């Protein structure tokens, strides 16, 4: 039990810096939801149920354009398909955990909680399954709370925040902070470079589908580079 508690607190400590990015990101969504005319309960429900910034913004944009419900749901799912890849990568580490723990991890599977946890799992392979679950939740639980809390802040007082604060800086900064520490090998760099180039070239594709295609091709390139280096 002591090791599990220690793993939780280690995860919480390592995840704290990302709260500086999660907070303004959530506030931006709160502002966007209020400007789109959504009631406060719907804005909070959006963040509490979906718990995924990029897909929330995509869905909200389509809602403001009076898109049909099937298109809104499909777009949100497409943008969030990366979570399926995250889950597959986490399965070897926490797949033996009880179902309720795996469901909770799936619910709180943010970009940064996945990245921070995977980095720790690689550096500390001796962690037990319980320890890995505790570490992940230590990273993710504060982020989930801040996400909903600052969505409320943005929805209530967001219109009073000066545009000069540029809270939307949080999105690119968040992904840079997540990806940069993981670029350790030539395979990682090749995958990252491929995803950047293809994401730009395929930006014309609708509803984030270009981003998903770029991610898939990047994984293939990264795997091939790693295979050839392994030879």
Residue frames relative to the residue before (quaternion, step in Angstrom):
aa qw qx qy qz dx dy dz
X 1.0000 0.0000 0.0000 0.0000 0.00 0.00 0.00
X 0.6278 0.5443 -0.3373 0.4425 3.58 1.02 -0.81
X 0.6568 0.5082 -0.3143 0.4600 3.58 1.00 -0.83
X 0.6365 0.5249 -0.3263 0.4614 3.57 1.04 -0.79
X 0.6532 0.5053 -0.3105 0.4706 3.58 0.94 -0.87
X 0.6454 0.5172 -0.3202 0.4619 3.56 1.00 -0.85
X 0.6383 0.5243 -0.3255 0.4601 3.59 1.00 -0.81
X 0.6303 0.5322 -0.3372 0.4536 3.60 0.99 -0.80
X 0.7035 0.4631 -0.2750 0.4636 3.58 0.83 -0.96
X 0.6015 0.5348 -0.3596 0.4721 3.58 1.13 -0.58
X 0.6511 0.5070 -0.3111 0.4714 3.56 1.00 -0.82
X 0.6415 0.5213 -0.3243 0.4600 3.57 0.96 -0.84
X 0.6656 0.5088 -0.3030 0.4542 3.58 0.91 -0.92
X 0.7025 0.4669 -0.2725 0.4628 3.58 0.90 -0.93
X 0.6961 0.4738 -0.2804 0.4608 3.58 1.14 -0.51
X 0.4787 0.7129 -0.4220 0.2907 3.60 1.21 -0.36
X 0.6432 0.5352 -0.3628 0.4102 3.67 0.81 -0.79
X 0.6472 0.5378 -0.3281 0.4293 3.58 1.06 -0.67
X 0.5372 0.6182 -0.4145 0.3969 3.60 1.18 -0.33
X 0.5855 0.5735 -0.3674 0.4396 3.59 1.18 -0.51
X 0.6903 0.4255 -0.2629 0.5228 3.57 1.26 -0.39
X 0.6259 0.5466 -0.3365 0.4429 3.58 1.01 -0.80
X 0.6458 0.5618 -0.3283 0.3996 3.59 0.92 -0.91
X 0.7281 0.3944 -0.2804 0.4854 3.66 0.65 -0.90
X 0.5789 0.5695 -0.3765 0.4459 3.60 1.11 -0.61
X 0.6735 0.4843 -0.2840 0.4809 3.58 0.93 -0.93
X 0.6366 0.5328 -0.3276 0.4511 3.57 0.99 -0.81
X 0.6218 0.5385 -0.3377 0.4576 3.58 1.03 -0.78
X 0.6565 0.4918 -0.3237 0.4715 3.59 0.96 -0.80
X 0.6210 0.5423 -0.3435 0.4498 3.58 1.00 -0.76
X 0.6436 0.5108 -0.3047 0.4816 3.56 1.00 -0.88
X 0.6720 0.5057 -0.3001 0.4501 3.59 0.87 -0.98
X 0.6539 0.5177 -0.3118 0.4552 3.57 0.99 -0.81
X 0.6567 0.5025 -0.3048 0.4725 3.56 1.00 -0.85
X 0.6707 0.4931 -0.2989 0.4667 3.59 0.96 -0.84
X 0.6473 0.5073 -0.3148 0.4739 3.58 1.19 -0.54
X 0.5502 -0.6557 0.3684 0.3628 3.58 1.29 -0.09
X 0.4241 0.6991 -0.4799 0.3179 3.60 1.19 0.28
X 0.4963 -0.6283 0.4974 0.3339 3.61 -1.04 0.68
X 0.6671 -0.5252 0.3499 0.3958 3.57 -1.19 0.55
X 0.6481 0.5312 -0.3269 0.4369 3.60 0.93 -0.87
X 0.6667 0.4947 -0.3055 0.4663 3.58 0.99 -0.78
X 0.6237 0.5303 -0.3431 0.4605 3.60 1.01 -0.75
X 0.6823 0.4711 -0.2876 0.4793 3.59 0.88 -0.94
X 0.6417 0.5256 -0.3244 0.4547 3.58 0.99 -0.80
X 0.5824 0.5789 -0.3497 0.4510 3.55 1.13 -0.76
X 0.7334 0.4296 -0.2421 0.4679 3.58 0.75 -1.06
X 0.6860 0.4964 -0.2908 0.4455 3.60 1.03 -0.75
X 0.7250 0.4239 -0.2415 0.4861 3.60 1.06 -0.71
X 0.7323 0.4100 -0.2408 0.4874 3.59 0.82 -0.97
X 0.0184 -0.8515 0.5214 0.0524 3.59 0.98 -0.93
X 0.6339 0.4837 -0.3496 0.4920 3.59 0.81 0.95
X 0.3839 -0.7937 0.4233 0.2084 3.54 -0.16 1.32
X 0.7122 0.4720 -0.2903 0.4310 3.59 0.63 -1.08
X 0.6954 0.4576 -0.2888 0.4728 3.60 0.86 -0.88
X 0.5925 0.5575 -0.3691 0.4493 3.60 1.11 -0.57
X 0.6637 0.4918 -0.3016 0.4760 3.58 0.94 -0.87
X 0.6409 0.5226 -0.3280 0.4567 3.59 0.99 -0.82
X 0.6741 0.4907 -0.2929 0.4680 3.57 0.91 -0.93
X 0.6526 0.5203 -0.3172 0.4504 3.58 0.94 -0.87
X 0.6315 0.5367 -0.3305 0.4517 3.58 0.99 -0.84
X 0.6836 0.4741 -0.2884 0.4741 3.58 0.91 -0.89
X 0.6166 0.5444 -0.3469 0.4506 3.59 1.07 -0.69
X 0.6656 0.4952 -0.3066 0.4667 3.58 0.98 -0.81
X 0.6807 0.4524 -0.2792 0.5040 3.58 1.25 -0.43
X 0.4706 -0.7152 0.4014 0.3255 3.58 1.39 0.30
X 0.2422 0.7677 -0.5486 0.2257 3.57 1.01 0.82
X 0.5888 -0.5897 0.4223 0.3565 3.57 -1.20 0.49
X 0.6561 -0.5379 0.3629 0.3854 3.55 -1.21 0.56
X 0.6490 0.5124 -0.3523 0.4383 3.67 0.83 -0.78
X 0.6595 0.5011 -0.3160 0.4626 3.61 0.98 -0.80
X 0.6284 0.5365 -0.3334 0.4540 3.60 0.99 -0.81
X 0.6875 0.4792 -0.2792 0.4688 3.56 0.87 -0.99
X 0.6527 0.5200 -0.3155 0.4517 3.58 0.95 -0.86
X 0.6551 0.5146 -0.3127 0.4563 3.58 0.92 -0.90
X 0.6523 0.5113 -0.3158 0.4619 3.59 0.94 -0.87
X 0.6652 0.4998 -0.3057 0.4629 3.58 0.97 -0.83
X 0.6419 0.5263 -0.3299 0.4495 3.58 0.96 -0.82
X 0.6644 0.4982 -0.3070 0.4649 3.57 0.88 -0.95
X 0.7459 0.4175 -0.2180 0.4709 3.57 1.05 -0.75
X 0.3662 0.7566 -0.4819 0.2476 3.61 1.21 0.17
X 0.5417 0.6219 -0.4131 0.3862 3.59 1.16 -0.45
X 0.5788 0.5912 -0.3821 0.4116 3.60 1.13 -0.51
X 0.5918 0.5519 -0.3701 0.4563 3.59 1.14 -0.53
X 0.6391 0.5050 -0.3173 0.4856 3.58 1.08 -0.76
X 0.6208 0.5349 -0.3365 0.4640 3.58 1.02 -0.78
X 0.6670 0.5144 -0.3038 0.4453 3.57 0.89 -0.95
X 0.6430 0.5212 -0.3255 0.4572 3.56 0.99 -0.81
X 0.6645 0.4969 -0.3021 0.4694 3.58 1.04 -0.78
X 0.6741 0.4976 -0.2927 0.4608 3.59 1.10 -0.67
X 0.5320 0.6898 -0.3890 0.2997 3.58 1.12 -0.67
X 0.6702 0.4910 -0.3387 0.4416 3.67 0.82 -0.77
X 0.7001 0.4766 -0.2654 0.4608 3.60 1.16 -0.53
X 0.8238 0.1666 -0.0601 0.5385 3.60 0.89 -0.89
X 0.3775 0.7649 -0.4588 0.2489 3.59 1.25 0.14
X 0.6784 0.4826 -0.2939 0.4696 3.59 1.17 -0.48
X 0.4680 0.6786 -0.4419 0.3538 3.60 1.26 -0.01
X 0.6375 -0.5141 0.3906 0.4204 3.62 -1.19 0.40
X 0.6644 -0.5449 0.3413 0.3811 3.56 -1.16 0.66
X 0.6726 0.5106 -0.3247 0.4260 3.60 0.83 -0.91
X 0.6345 0.5150 -0.3312 0.4717 3.58 1.10 -0.65
X 0.6554 0.5029 -0.3140 0.4679 3.58 0.98 -0.78
X 0.6196 0.5266 -0.3379 0.4739 3.59 1.07 -0.71
X 0.6573 0.5090 -0.3041 0.4652 3.58 0.95 -0.89
X 0.6372 0.5128 -0.3210 0.4775 3.59 1.02 -0.81
X 0.6463 0.5206 -0.3187 0.4579 3.58 0.97 -0.84
X 0.6471 0.5233 -0.3113 0.4588 3.57 1.03 -0.79
X 0.7782 0.3224 -0.1554 0.5161 3.59 1.00 -0.84
X 0.3781 0.7462 -0.4683 0.2845 3.55 1.21 0.51
X 0.0022 0.8057 -0.5887 0.0651 3.57 0.14 1.33
X 0.6719 -0.4616 0.3718 0.4441 3.56 -1.29 0.15
X 0.7427 0.4190 -0.2516 0.4577 3.57 0.73 -1.00
X 0.6193 0.5274 -0.3718 0.4473 3.64 1.00 -0.61
X 0.6294 0.5166 -0.3296 0.4778 3.58 1.06 -0.72
X 0.6967 0.4908 -0.2878 0.4369 3.59 0.79 -1.04
X 0.6751 0.4881 -0.2971 0.4666 3.59 0.89 -0.93
X 0.6681 0.5028 -0.3073 0.4543 3.58 0.92 -0.88
X 0.6669 0.5023 -0.3167 0.4502 3.60 0.88 -0.87
X 0.6176 0.5368 -0.3428 0.4614 3.57 1.04 -0.72
X 0.6631 0.4938 -0.2982 0.4771 3.58 0.98 -0.86
X 0.6506 0.5245 -0.3289 0.4398 3.60 0.93 -0.85
X 0.6537 0.5053 -0.3127 0.4685 3.57 1.06 -0.73
X 0.7048 0.4649 -0.2581 0.4697 3.57 1.03 -0.80
X 0.7859 0.2125 -0.1014 0.5718 3.60 1.17 -0.60
X 0.0478 -0.8430 0.5356 0.0145 3.61 0.45 1.13
X 0.5884 0.6018 -0.3684 0.3948 3.59 1.20 -0.31
X 0.4616 0.6833 -0.4574 0.3328 3.62 1.19 -0.18
X 0.4296 -0.6686 0.5409 0.2755 3.56 -1.07 0.74
X 0.6748 -0.4654 0.3616 0.4442 3.57 -1.28 0.18
X 0.6435 0.5184 -0.3205 0.4630 3.58 0.99 -0.84
X 0.6536 0.5131 -0.3080 0.4633 3.55 1.00 -0.80
X 0.6503 0.5102 -0.3161 0.4658 3.58 1.02 -0.79
X 0.6289 0.5171 -0.3309 0.4771 3.58 1.03 -0.78
X 0.6665 0.5083 -0.3022 0.4539 3.58 0.90 -0.94
X 0.6422 0.5189 -0.3278 0.4593 3.57 0.97 -0.82
X 0.6540 0.5163 -0.3172 0.4529 3.58 0.87 -0.94
X 0.6915 0.4715 -0.2869 0.4661 3.57 0.85 -0.94
X 0.5947 0.5633 -0.3627 0.4444 3.59 1.11 -0.55
X 0.6578 0.4772 -0.2950 0.5026 3.55 1.12 -0.70
X 0.7786 0.4462 -0.1928 0.3968 3.54 0.79 -1.12
X 0.6311 0.5752 -0.3597 0.3761 3.63 0.89 -0.81
X 0.6670 0.4685 -0.3330 0.4741 3.66 0.81 -0.80
X 0.6370 0.5347 -0.3353 0.4426 3.60 0.99 -0.77
X 0.6485 0.5154 -0.3200 0.4598 3.59 0.97 -0.80
X 0.6529 0.5102 -0.3086 0.4670 3.56 1.01 -0.83
X 0.6673 0.4881 -0.2970 0.4778 3.58 0.94 -0.90
X 0.6097 0.5697 -0.3551 0.4214 3.60 1.01 -0.76
X 0.7096 0.4270 -0.2601 0.4966 3.58 0.84 -0.96
X 0.6582 0.5375 -0.3164 0.4216 3.59 0.93 -0.89
X 0.7394 0.3983 -0.2396 0.4870 3.58 0.86 -0.88
X 0.4988 0.5774 -0.4450 0.4687 3.58 1.26 -0.10
X 0.6356 0.5195 -0.3115 0.4786 3.56 1.04 -0.83
X 0.6437 0.5212 -0.3228 0.4581 3.59 0.92 -0.90
X 0.6807 0.4939 -0.2911 0.4560 3.57 0.87 -0.95
X 0.6717 0.5054 -0.3016 0.4499 3.57 0.96 -0.84
X 0.7175 0.4564 -0.2497 0.4632 3.58 1.02 -0.81
X 0.8349 0.1600 -0.0523 0.5241 3.59 0.78 -1.00
X 0.3674 0.7863 -0.4502 0.2098 3.57 1.27 0.03
X 0.6472 0.5355 -0.3334 0.4281 3.56 0.98 -0.75
X 0.6516 0.5085 -0.3174 0.4648 3.59 1.24 -0.36
X 0.5473 0.6067 -0.4022 0.4130 3.60 1.29 -0.16
X 0.4411 -0.7082 0.4744 0.2807 3.65 -0.65 1.02
X 0.5630 -0.6077 0.4424 0.3436 3.58 -1.08 0.70
X 0.5867 0.6055 -0.3632 0.3966 3.58 1.16 -0.58
X 0.5665 0.5946 -0.3895 0.4170 3.61 1.22 -0.32
X 0.1461 -0.8500 0.4961 0.1003 3.59 1.27 -0.45
X 0.0151 0.8469 -0.5302 0.0377 3.58 0.68 1.09
X 0.5816 0.6065 -0.3851 0.3816 3.59 1.15 -0.43
X 0.4320 0.6835 -0.4672 0.3578 3.59 1.28 0.05
X 0.5548 0.6633 -0.3811 0.3272 3.58 1.14 -0.61
X 0.6336 0.5730 -0.3475 0.3866 3.60 0.97 -0.78
X 0.7362 0.3889 -0.2711 0.4830 3.67 0.59 -0.96
X 0.6182 0.5452 -0.3526 0.4431 3.60 1.04 -0.71
X 0.6280 0.5515 -0.3352 0.4348 3.58 0.99 -0.84
X 0.7206 0.4440 -0.2654 0.4617 3.58 0.79 -0.97
X 0.5964 0.5406 -0.3651 0.4678 3.60 1.10 -0.56
X 0.6719 0.5006 -0.2943 0.4597 3.57 0.96 -0.89
X 0.6553 0.5080 -0.3062 0.4676 3.57 1.12 -0.63
X 0.7480 0.4416 -0.2277 0.4400 3.57 0.79 -1.06
X 0.6343 0.5993 -0.3489 0.3418 3.60 0.82 -1.00
X 0.7024 0.4591 -0.3152 0.4432 3.69 0.74 -0.85
X 0.6615 0.5329 -0.3073 0.4290 3.60 1.19 -0.47
X 0.5712 0.5988 -0.3869 0.4068 3.60 1.23 -0.19
X 0.1212 0.8503 -0.4932 0.1379 3.55 0.42 1.29
X 0.7950 0.2248 -0.1045 0.5536 3.59 1.08 -0.62
X 0.6838 -0.4614 0.3646 0.4319 3.55 -1.34 0.16
X 0.6199 0.5480 -0.3450 0.4432 3.59 1.05 -0.71
X 0.6415 0.5187 -0.3159 0.4687 3.57 0.99 -0.85
X 0.6779 0.4953 -0.2908 0.4588 3.56 0.90 -0.97
X 0.6377 0.5249 -0.3249 0.4606 3.59 1.01 -0.82
X 0.6546 0.5071 -0.3109 0.4666 3.58 0.96 -0.85
X 0.6630 0.5075 -0.3056 0.4577 3.57 0.94 -0.91
X 0.6677 0.5012 -0.3038 0.4590 3.58 0.89 -0.93
X 0.6417 0.5236 -0.3206 0.4596 3.59 0.99 -0.83
X 0.6728 0.5019 -0.3057 0.4495 3.58 0.88 -0.91
X 0.6353 0.5303 -0.3342 0.4510 3.61 1.02 -0.78
X 0.6912 0.4875 -0.2834 0.4519 3.57 0.80 -1.06
X 0.7111 0.4534 -0.2745 0.4621 3.59 0.81 -0.97
X 0.6082 0.5501 -0.3632 0.4422 3.62 1.03 -0.69
X 0.6629 0.4847 -0.3027 0.4837 3.58 1.04 -0.76
X 0.6838 0.4950 -0.2918 0.4498 3.58 0.92 -0.89
X 0.7569 0.3719 -0.1884 0.5033 3.57 1.11 -0.73
X 0.3212 0.7846 -0.4823 0.2205 3.58 1.25 0.32
X 0.5898 0.5891 -0.3636 0.4158 3.61 1.21 -0.38
X 0.5654 0.6170 -0.3930 0.3810 3.61 1.17 -0.39
X 0.5227 -0.6944 0.4017 0.2884 3.62 -0.96 0.78
X 0.8881 0.1579 -0.0771 0.4247 3.51 -1.41 0.44
X 0.7012 -0.5049 0.2783 0.4195 3.57 0.97 0.79
X 0.4031 0.7323 -0.4751 0.2749 3.60 1.22 0.11
X 0.6002 0.5633 -0.3610 0.4384 3.60 1.10 -0.60
X 0.6378 0.5336 -0.3195 0.4542 3.55 1.06 -0.78
X 0.6539 0.5030 -0.3092 0.4732 3.58 0.98 -0.85
X 0.6484 0.5071 -0.3184 0.4702 3.60 0.95 -0.84
X 0.6380 0.5231 -0.3234 0.4635 3.58 0.99 -0.82
X 0.6485 0.5222 -0.3160 0.4547 3.59 0.98 -0.83
X 0.6585 0.5146 -0.3128 0.4513 3.58 0.96 -0.87
X 0.6655 0.4887 -0.3028 0.4761 3.58 0.92 -0.91
X 0.6348 0.5407 -0.3275 0.4443 3.58 1.01 -0.83
X 0.6433 0.5131 -0.3247 0.4663 3.60 0.99 -0.78
X 0.6389 0.5204 -0.3265 0.4630 3.57 1.01 -0.80
X 0.6563 0.5037 -0.3060 0.4710 3.59 0.94 -0.91
X 0.6631 0.5107 -0.3074 0.4528 3.58 0.88 -0.91
X 0.6611 0.5033 -0.3043 0.4659 3.58 0.97 -0.88
X 0.6564 0.5087 -0.3142 0.4600 3.59 0.99 -0.81
X 0.6328 0.5134 -0.3317 0.4753 3.59 0.98 -0.79
X 0.6644 0.5005 -0.3089 0.4612 3.58 0.93 -0.88
X 0.6306 0.5333 -0.3327 0.4552 3.60 1.04 -0.78
X 0.6910 0.4746 -0.2909 0.4611 3.57 0.88 -0.90
X 0.6385 0.5081 -0.3319 0.4733 3.57 1.06 -0.67
X 0.6185 0.5580 -0.3350 0.4403 3.57 1.13 -0.67
X 0.5970 0.5670 -0.3597 0.4390 3.55 1.16 -0.56
